[in-house]
Amino acid sequence: MNNNHVTVLEIDSEAVLHNLAYFKQKLQPQTKILVVVKAFGYGSEAVEIAKIVQDKVDYFAVAYSYEGILLRDAGIKTPILVLHPQIQNLKDIVKYRLEPNLYNFKIFDAFMQLADEAPLMNYPIHIKFNTGLNRLGFWHTDVPTLLTELKKSNNVKVESIFSHLAASEDPNEQEFTIGQINNFAYIVKQFYEHLGYEPMIHILNTSGIINYPQAQFDMVRLGIGLYGFGNNEQETAQLKNTHTLKSIISQIHLIQPGETVGYNRAFVANQPTRTATIPVGHADGISRRLGNKEGFVIINNQAAPIIGNVCMDMIMVDVTKVDCNEGDEVIIFNHQQHIEYIAHKCETIPYEILTALSQRIKRLVKS
Ligand SMILES: *Cc1c(COP(=O)(O)O)cnc(C)c1O
């Protein structure tokens, strides 16, 4: 099916490469880089992002096995870490040569059994430890049992040991974060002493790369930074915007004082008002919180506030003071500050604004 929608998310490949290079220059020359392309590449297009950076990175990560299969089906050969597999997915993981994160004994035992039955030889697995996020991962007290199990088998090979920081962007949580890093380093030491070989180790996400360069270990995991956000103003200023959301004006109305716009008649004109209707709505990820003049779009370099309630498939904007015609281009956002403004209005973070962009929007890579 060919998506011919006029509402388009442009992915700027040059910006993606700029952002990758920016983070690479923060790394030690030997530090490897994993790029996180979960959730359709943070709402963009995972396969396209992977193709743009595949020659320049060591690993990809996705959340679920299905996301990794999409990459393999598109011909991506780079190793792919599946961050959050389930027992039901393990067969597919092997079939597509994806690399599972094993985070508790239930999934670890299931994978060891599958690896024994197949049988697999030295199949790459990753072991995650919980050091304070309390989301996924083994406890440090599980290390002896894990080592015993791992030493019994040559069906698998631990490719990496990793953990995830809970508050790497927050300077007030520095003490906690350094505690996480130190506990992780202690776990790694025990592993190295008894395993007989040294898997790669990694703990840093984007904000971690920025704030804790001393903890790069063997690899870092770059997510939001690749997509243009450094989680603070100075860093974001060094990055380029990757996601531009555009549409066109479908129709212009001229309404008289007392007339209203949209559902629940939420906007009431108090003067002759020109409105433009744009084919993008809350089903596309434009939050209803942006209605009633909380949000705006850009038409011919002028801001046009969203008036009334955001509909499922449309928004209406006030263009009384904007020189424009039906068919003109509409910029819904095209720089990080606008995305941050939207996130602020929606009481959320840019991650959620980007990943909320629905699959109905056409994706277009700009090189
Ligand atoms: C999503 C994710 C990342 C990337 O985080 P960013 O803040 O986007 O850089 C890294 N590691 C894990 C385990 C993740 O789930």
The ligand as an SDF file (V2000), in Angstrom:
LIG
                    3D

 15 15  0  0  0  0  0  0  0  0999 V2000
   15.6460    3.4410   25.4730 C   0  0  0  0  0  0  0  0  0  0  0  0
   16.8980    2.9590   26.1060 C   0  0  0  0  0  0  0  0  0  0  0  0
   18.1310    3.6040   25.8840 C   0  0  0  0  0  0  0  0  0  0  0  0
   18.2510    4.9270   25.1490 C   0  0  0  0  0  0  0  0  0  0  0  0
   17.9710    5.9710   26.0440 O   0  0  0  0  0  0  0  0  0  0  0  0
   18.0980    7.5160   25.5760 P   0  0  0  0  0  0  0  0  0  0  0  0
   17.7980    8.2830   26.8110 O   0  0  0  0  0  0  0  0  0  0  0  0
   17.0500    7.6960   24.5360 O   0  0  0  0  0  0  0  0  0  0  0  0
   19.4570    7.6970   25.0460 O   0  0  0  0  0  0  0  0  0  0  0  0
   19.2770    3.0200   26.3950 C   0  0  0  0  0  0  0  0  0  0  0  0
   19.2140    1.8820   27.1140 N   0  0  0  0  0  0  0  0  0  0  0  0
   18.0570    1.2440   27.3790 C   0  0  0  0  0  0  0  0  0  0  0  0
   18.0670   -0.0010   28.2040 C   0  0  0  0  0  0  0  0  0  0  0  0
   16.8580    1.7700   26.9000 C   0  0  0  0  0  0  0  0  0  0  0  0
   15.7050    1.1530   27.1850 O   0  0  0  0  0  0  0  0  0  0  0  0
  1  2  1  0
  2  3  1  0
  2 14  2  0
  3  4  1  0
  3 10  2  0
  4  5  1  0
  5  6  1  0
  6  7  2  0
  6  8  1  0
  6  9  1  0
 10 11  1  0
 11 12  2  0
 12 13  1  0
 12 14  1  0
 14 15  1  0
M  END
$$$$
